[in-house]
Structures are given as C-alpha cells and as structure tokens.
Amino acid sequence: MANVLIIGAGGVGRVVVHKCAQNSDTFGKITLASRTLSKCELYQQEVKERYGVDIDIAQVDADSIKELVNLIEQTKPDVVLNIALPYQDLTIMEACLQTGVHYLDTANYEHPDTAKFEYKEQWAYDDRYKEKGIMALLGSGFDPGVTNVFCAYAQKHYFDEIHTIDILDCNAGDHGYPFATNFNPEINLREVSAKGRYWENGKWIETEPMEFKMVWDYPQIGPRDSYLLYHEEMESLVKHIKGLKRIRFFMTFGESYLTHMKCLENVGMLGIEEVEHNGCKIVPIQFLKTLLPDPATLGARTKGKTNIGIVAEGIKDGQKRKIYIYNVCDHEETYKETLSQAVSYTTGVPAMIGAKMMVEGKWMCPGVYNMEQFDPDPFMEALNQYGLPWHIEEL
Ligand code: NDP
C-alpha cells in the first residue's frame, strides 16, 4: 500500500484527501500538510467521520525547500501531491528531487510576478529526474489533465491523425453571489484577463482577451457563450499529438461575470504589481481575493453542472471523422460526496487517479511527463470508476 503526502488544504486538496481516504486499499498512509493547520484538522475530522480513515496532518510552508525536505524525510511518502498553488511547483519539485520521491501537480508553474502559464521551467527538471530515477506527472487535474488524456484516447482509438482539437470547458453552476470565482481567484482572474492564444499551422496566434466568442451546445446544459482563452495543456499537446494543425481552448462566461471582471480590471483590481496604500504595500489581486468569497465555501450553495470535453477532427482509414468526448459533473452531487463543488471535484479526482496510476506502476517512468504521454486506457477506466464518467459522440 502506498504512502502519499498531499500538500495544500484548499478546495481541490479537500477532494484529494476524500478520494484518497475512500481508496485506502491503495493509499495506506495519507498525510495532509498545508500552511494553515486548522484546515488540515477540519479535513482530517471529515474523513474520519465519513470513511473511518485516520490521516496524519502537518504544517508546512511550501515556499521553503528546507521545510519541505524535512517533511518528506519525516513522512517518507512514495509520491508527493502538490495541490497548493502553482507558485510552489518548483520548490516542491526541487524538494522531491533532493529526497528522491515522485511528484505530481495539477497546474503548471506560475511565477508570482508574471502570468506566463508555461511548462518550460518544469520540463527543465527532466534530465535530473531521470538521473535520480524519479517521475513527475504534470497537470493531473481536469484541464490540464483529463482533457490531455481525452486527446490521447482519441489518438489511440479513433484516429490515424488528429488535425484539430477544441477543448470546451463549461461551468453552468450558480452559487447565488453576484461575483465569485470557483477556484483560487488569483489564478482564475489572471487566466481570464490575459490575452487569448491558439495554435495553428505551427504558430501561436494571439487574440485580445475575450475577442473570439462562439456558442456551443453543451450536452445536459444547453447553448452557452464560449470564449477563446490560452490554456496551458495546449503547450504540451502541440508537441505530443501527431499531425495536429490547430488547437484552441474555450471557456464559458456569463454576461454578469464578464461585466464584473471588466470593471475590476478597469479600476486596477486585477493588478499583480505591489501598490502603496496608506503606508502599506498591497498587491491588488491579492486584496481582491481577501474580499471575494472563499471558493472552498461555494460548495454548499452551488447548483447546476459542469461539462468539460474535447472535440477532435481528423482522419481514420482515409475517412474524415469528428468526435466529442466529455464529462458532465453535478455540483450538488459532488457536494454530497466530498463537501466540495464540481470545479474542485473535477480537479481533485484526477489528481488521486494520477497518483494511483503512479503508485500501481501503470504510469511509471523516470522523468517529467504530461498526461497525454502515457497509455490513456487505465486512466479512462478509472475516471468511470471514481466519479467522473465520460461519454463519446461521433459528430
Ligand atoms: P486554493 O487556493 O483553494 O488552495 C491552495 C492551498 O494551498 C491552500 O490550502 C493554501 O494554504 C495552500 N498553500 C498556498 N501557499 C502555500 C504555501 N506556501 N505553503 C503551504 N501551503 C500553501 O486553491 P485550489 O484548491 O482551488 O487549487 C489548487 C491547485 O489546483 C492550484 O494550483 C490550481 O491552479 C489548480 N487547479 C487546477 C485545475 C485543473 O483542472 N487542472 C482546476 C482548478 C485548480 P492554506 O493552508 O493557508 O489555506
């Protein structure tokens, strides 16, 4: 049985802890560590009450490699699950390298001062991870994560060559607040307010934020305005999906969300540079995070569904083919199961499954990898088994 160390007791961390505790035949020893011990205590109590599983907890500052190394040496995990913020990806990767322990995360490294959404600095660990004989699995959430696996599955079973991919992410949940973000507001608002970008014929093409819109009819939800954004999984997919000519990413937003965001942006509240306020230095987007509802508290109020998937077009046996693979997830159902809304659930379940693939040796190879580089079949089977069933339609 495997020993896991989960770092980050936020919205997604809660789901990961619940899912690992539900699978205690695989994850025999679970430790949850975060900056704030009281959150770990809360989740520790929840899983004890719900599943009768005892987990260990610890306080850690994941910005400190020394603290991380100490924690890893004390807890001796087989794999470290980085469910903190993408700012900590490199410190946690470094601590895993120093201690010789496998690593997994759900988002790519993000520099606190510059919004880049790039894998470059994590891919740079590949040689050192190979030399050490350890593995890093990058982006084991839903998008990135499951969307990459959907692409690999389409490539393996449905196409000789995939020519175009559209990743389609719809959250039709309603939490009743005029404005709130479903996961960490700093990351969410940076992503949404940045310029859009897609890849076509070997080049990245930039668009203004929210410049390109289409309406997509999402199964079990209905037609929704969907806007072209840059999203990190495209960077690895263009390297690994053969014959690809174009890849784009779309996310749905309602009018009210966009109006609030535009207004906040216009007054400078999305800024990531420090400003002076009454003698104190503050970062506007961090102050905004303090004012907004904590995403971890949205679960109890959110109704509706998410639908995230991919549409792939290409050639099979000389014939044109177009398929749609997607998952639909219900906010109220996920809350009943794990006390979390569907955005955290759809990220946390694949993190647990990624760790399961690694500790069971189904996905295990020294080096740094993205999700589409492994055999998609066992992961797709596990999605059906652990709460994220998927559908395939020929279009
Ligand atoms: P939250 O902000 O809710 O939680 C982050 C957690 O990390 C908090 O518990 C926080 O600490 C902890 N943390 C932050 N900094 C440190 C630090 N220096 N040391 C120790 N702990 C720290 O984020 P989410 O749970 O919403 O998201 C988690 C990750 O998942 C993010 O990287 C996000 O980008 C990613 N994500 C990926 C998605 C995907 O589909 N791939 C979708 C959604 C999110 P504290 O204990 O103080 O609360």
Residues whose N, C-alpha, C, O or C-beta is under 5 A from the ligand:
A	BS01	NDP	G8 A9 G10 G11 V12 G13 S34 R35 T36 K39 V60 D61 A62 D63 I83 A84 L85 P86 T106 A107 G141 F142 D143 P144 G145 F183 N184 I187 V343 T347
